[in-house]
Amino acid sequence: MEPAPTRTAARRPGPGPGIPRRIPALTSCVDETHTASTGRICGPRTPEGVRGHVASGVPLGGCPHARSRREDDDRGGHITVETRINERIRVPEVRLVGPNGEQVGIVRIEDALRLAQEADLDLVEVAAQARPPVCKLMDFGKFKYETAQKARESRRNQQMTVIKEQKLRPKIDAHDYETKKRHVVRFLDAGHKVKVTIMFRGREQSRPELGFRLLQRLSDDVAELGFVETSAKQDGRNMTMVLAPHRNKPRGIRADRSTTEPAEQSAE
């Protein structure tokens, strides 16, 4: 029995004579004198660029002026958002602003650094996108502290809008209604919005006026604490209404309660 013939993989034709088989990832040569001496441009992975290096006696990949793609990538990186100060400002000239806000004008960076050193202050870049960049003479440590204080104060003054929800039935019992109303009062007193939902079941859907009357009654009972922000509307099997607290009303109510409670205790 004859052995099966073996298949030999066809070899791909290699490059021409004088051209290495593997070509590293080169970018354009940045040196004009070297390009002129070779008579060819060091192209990226092109036979012309390879022949130029070989003809000039420069080994492929050994051009001191060629940059690899990895080196180009390393040149990038994350864009810093830090404020540049003093020697970190690397521009020939800046528009200088004095410590009291006076406009000094466009000066060289060396003169700006000298003025900052004489005034015992820092040269801070306040508008990096301007041309030329705007720099100001200030105490950078004090500037950072005041900026952090303003950010903390703004976060403290922010009011998070929280919507609470209470669900009722059209035929709710009087005791259950009082419990639900106390929850609504507590939410409005804390400064939160309240979404009141009336749930209809079965044949109750044919009597939407029951839910409307219940919502109207609840809004009248809590009128001192809040107002109807979104009036009652039918949404499928449910009827919804949104109550919002009066502005600056909860604090006054808390203050009144805090002042009346000690008086009541003392009277007892």
C-alpha positions as CSV (number, residue, x, y, z in Angstrom):
1,M,0.0,0.0,0.0
2,E,1.5,3.2,-1.1
3,P,1.9,6.0,1.5
4,A,-0.4,9.0,1.1
5,P,1.3,11.9,-0.6
6,T,2.3,14.7,1.7
7,R,1.3,18.2,0.9
8,T,3.9,20.9,1.1
9,A,2.7,24.3,2.0
10,A,3.5,26.8,-0.8
11,R,6.0,29.4,0.4
12,R,4.9,33.0,0.0
13,P,7.3,34.9,-2.2
14,G,9.5,37.1,0.0
15,P,10.6,40.7,-0.7
16,G,13.1,41.7,-3.2
17,P,16.8,41.5,-2.8
18,G,18.3,43.8,-0.3
19,I,15.0,44.3,1.6
20,P,14.7,42.6,5.0
21,R,11.7,40.3,5.5
22,R,10.3,41.9,8.6
23,I,9.7,45.6,8.5
24,P,9.3,47.3,11.9
25,A,6.6,49.9,12.4
26,L,8.4,53.2,11.5
27,T,6.8,56.6,11.1
28,S,8.1,59.4,9.0
29,C,11.7,60.5,9.7
30,V,11.6,64.0,11.3
31,D,15.1,65.0,10.3
32,E,15.3,66.8,7.0
33,T,19.1,66.5,6.7
34,H,18.9,62.7,7.1
35,T,16.2,62.6,4.4
36,A,18.3,64.7,2.1
37,S,21.4,62.6,2.6
38,T,19.5,59.4,1.8
39,G,17.7,60.9,-1.1
40,R,14.5,59.2,0.0
41,I,11.8,59.8,2.6
42,C,11.7,57.4,5.5
43,G,8.2,56.3,4.9
44,P,6.1,54.2,7.3
45,R,6.5,50.5,6.3
46,T,7.1,51.3,2.7
47,P,9.8,49.7,0.4
48,E,10.9,53.2,-0.6
49,G,11.7,54.1,3.0
50,V,13.4,50.7,3.6
51,R,15.6,51.1,0.5
52,G,16.5,54.7,1.6
53,H,17.8,53.3,4.9
54,V,19.6,50.4,3.3
55,A,21.2,52.6,0.6
56,S,22.5,55.1,3.2
57,G,24.0,52.4,5.3
58,V,21.6,53.0,8.2
59,P,20.2,49.7,9.5
60,L,16.4,49.3,9.3
61,G,14.9,50.4,12.6
62,G,18.2,52.1,13.6
63,C,17.3,55.5,12.2
64,P,17.9,57.9,15.2
65,H,15.2,60.2,13.9
66,A,12.4,57.7,13.3
67,R,9.8,57.2,15.9
68,S,7.8,54.0,16.5
69,R,4.1,54.0,16.8
70,R,4.4,52.9,20.5
71,E,6.5,56.0,21.1
72,D,3.9,58.2,19.5
73,D,1.3,56.6,21.7
74,D,3.4,57.1,24.8
75,R,3.6,60.8,24.0
76,G,-0.1,61.1,24.6
77,G,-1.8,60.1,27.7
78,H,-4.5,61.5,29.9
79,I,-5.1,65.3,29.7
80,T,-4.5,66.7,33.2
81,V,-7.0,69.0,34.7
82,E,-4.8,70.4,37.4
83,T,-4.2,74.2,37.5
84,R,-0.7,75.0,36.2
85,I,1.3,77.3,38.4
86,N,4.8,78.9,38.3
87,E,7.4,76.8,36.4
88,R,4.7,74.4,35.1
89,I,3.4,77.2,32.8
90,R,5.4,76.5,29.6
91,V,4.4,79.2,27.2
92,P,6.5,82.1,25.9
93,E,4.1,84.9,27.0
94,V,1.0,85.3,29.1
95,R,-1.6,87.9,29.8
96,L,-0.9,88.9,33.4
97,V,-3.5,90.0,35.9
98,G,-2.3,91.6,39.2
99,P,-3.2,90.4,42.7
100,N,-6.0,93.1,43.0
101,G,-7.4,92.3,39.5
102,E,-5.6,95.0,37.6
103,Q,-4.6,94.3,34.0
104,V,-0.8,94.3,33.6
105,G,-0.9,93.2,29.9
106,I,0.9,90.6,27.8
107,V,4.4,89.9,29.3
108,R,7.0,87.2,28.9
109,I,6.8,84.2,31.1
110,E,10.2,85.1,32.6
111,D,9.0,88.6,33.6
112,A,5.8,87.2,35.1
113,L,7.6,84.7,37.2
114,R,10.0,87.4,38.4
115,L,7.1,89.6,39.4
116,A,5.5,86.7,41.3
117,Q,8.7,86.0,43.1
118,E,9.1,89.6,44.1
119,A,5.5,89.8,45.4
120,D,5.9,86.5,47.2
121,L,3.0,85.1,45.3
122,D,2.3,82.3,42.8
123,L,1.7,82.7,39.1
124,V,-1.6,80.8,38.5
125,E,-3.0,80.0,35.1
126,V,-6.7,80.9,35.3
127,A,-7.6,80.6,31.6
128,A,-5.6,78.0,29.8
129,Q,-7.7,78.1,26.6
130,A,-7.1,81.8,25.9
131,R,-4.4,83.0,23.5
132,P,-2.2,83.9,25.2
133,P,-3.2,82.1,28.5
134,V,-4.4,84.4,31.3
135,C,-2.4,84.1,34.5
136,K,-2.9,85.9,37.8
137,L,-0.7,86.7,40.7
138,M,-2.2,85.1,43.9
139,D,-1.6,82.9,46.9
140,F,-2.4,79.5,45.4
141,G,-2.8,77.7,48.7
142,K,-5.4,80.3,49.8
143,F,-7.1,80.0,46.4
144,K,-7.4,76.2,46.7
145,Y,-8.9,76.5,50.2
146,E,-11.5,79.1,49.1
147,T,-12.4,77.0,46.1
148,A,-13.0,73.9,48.3
149,Q,-15.0,76.0,50.7
150,K,-17.3,77.3,47.9
151,A,-17.8,73.8,46.5
152,R,-18.6,72.4,50.0
153,E,-21.1,75.3,50.6
154,S,-22.8,74.7,47.2
155,R,-23.2,71.0,47.9
156,R,-24.7,71.9,51.3
157,N,-27.2,74.2,49.8
158,Q,-28.4,71.7,47.2
159,Q,-31.8,70.3,47.8
160,M,-32.4,66.8,46.7
161,T,-35.9,66.4,45.4
162,V,-37.4,63.3,46.9
163,I,-40.9,62.1,46.0
164,K,-42.6,59.9,48.5
165,E,-45.7,57.9,47.7
166,Q,-48.9,57.0,49.6
167,K,-51.5,54.6,48.2
168,L,-55.1,54.7,49.2
169,R,-58.3,52.9,48.3
170,P,-61.6,54.7,47.4
171,K,-63.4,53.0,50.3
172,I,-60.7,53.6,52.9
173,D,-61.6,53.4,56.6
174,A,-61.5,56.6,58.6
175,H,-58.8,55.3,60.9
176,D,-56.7,54.2,57.9
177,Y,-57.2,57.6,56.3
178,E,-55.9,59.4,59.4
179,T,-52.8,57.2,59.4
180,K,-52.1,57.9,55.7
181,K,-52.7,61.6,56.3
182,R,-50.1,61.6,59.1
183,H,-47.6,60.1,56.8
184,V,-48.3,62.8,54.2
185,V,-48.0,65.5,56.8
186,R,-44.7,64.1,58.0
187,F,-43.3,64.0,54.4
188,L,-44.4,67.5,53.6
189,D,-43.0,68.7,57.0
190,A,-39.6,67.2,56.0
191,G,-39.7,69.1,52.7
192,H,-40.5,66.2,50.4
193,K,-43.0,65.9,47.6
194,V,-45.8,63.3,48.0
195,K,-47.5,61.4,45.2
196,V,-50.9,60.2,46.4
197,T,-52.3,57.3,44.4
198,I,-55.9,56.0,44.6
199,M,-56.2,52.4,43.5
200,F,-59.4,51.2,41.9
201,R,-60.4,47.6,41.7
202,G,-63.3,45.9,39.8
203,R,-66.4,47.9,39.6
204,E,-64.8,50.8,41.5
205,Q,-63.4,52.0,38.1
206,S,-66.9,53.1,37.1
207,R,-66.9,55.5,40.1
208,P,-63.8,57.8,39.6
209,E,-65.6,60.6,41.5
210,L,-64.9,58.7,44.7
211,G,-61.2,58.9,44.2
212,F,-61.4,62.6,43.2
213,R,-63.4,63.5,46.3
214,L,-60.8,61.6,48.5
215,L,-57.9,63.5,46.9
216,Q,-59.7,66.8,47.3
217,R,-60.3,66.0,51.0
218,L,-56.7,65.2,51.6
219,S,-55.4,68.3,49.8
220,D,-57.7,70.4,52.0
221,D,-56.5,68.7,55.2
222,V,-52.8,69.4,54.4
223,A,-53.3,72.8,52.9
224,E,-51.2,74.5,55.6
225,L,-48.2,72.3,54.8
226,G,-48.4,71.9,51.0
227,F,-50.2,72.7,47.8
228,V,-51.4,70.6,44.8
229,E,-48.5,70.6,42.3
230,T,-50.2,68.2,39.9
231,S,-53.9,67.9,40.0
232,A,-55.8,64.6,40.1
233,K,-55.7,62.7,36.8
234,Q,-56.8,59.2,35.8
235,D,-54.1,56.8,34.8
236,G,-55.6,53.4,34.0
237,R,-56.8,51.8,37.2
238,N,-55.2,54.5,39.3
239,M,-55.8,58.2,40.0
240,T,-52.7,60.2,41.0
241,M,-52.1,63.6,42.6
242,V,-48.8,65.2,43.6
243,L,-48.5,67.5,46.7
244,A,-45.5,69.8,47.1
245,P,-44.4,71.6,50.4
246,H,-44.6,75.3,50.7
247,R,-41.2,77.0,50.3
248,N,-39.6,77.7,53.6
249,K,-42.7,76.5,55.4
250,P,-41.3,73.3,57.1
251,R,-38.6,75.3,58.9
252,G,-41.1,77.6,60.3
253,I,-43.3,74.8,61.4
254,R,-40.4,73.1,63.1
255,A,-39.5,76.3,64.8
256,D,-43.0,76.8,66.1
257,R,-43.1,73.2,67.4
258,S,-39.7,73.6,69.1
259,T,-40.9,76.8,70.8
260,T,-44.2,75.5,71.9
261,E,-43.0,72.1,73.3
262,P,-40.9,73.7,76.1
263,A,-43.7,76.0,77.0
264,E,-46.1,73.1,77.2
265,Q,-43.6,71.1,79.3
266,S,-43.1,74.1,81.7
267,A,-46.9,74.5,82.0
268,E,-47.3,70.9,83.0
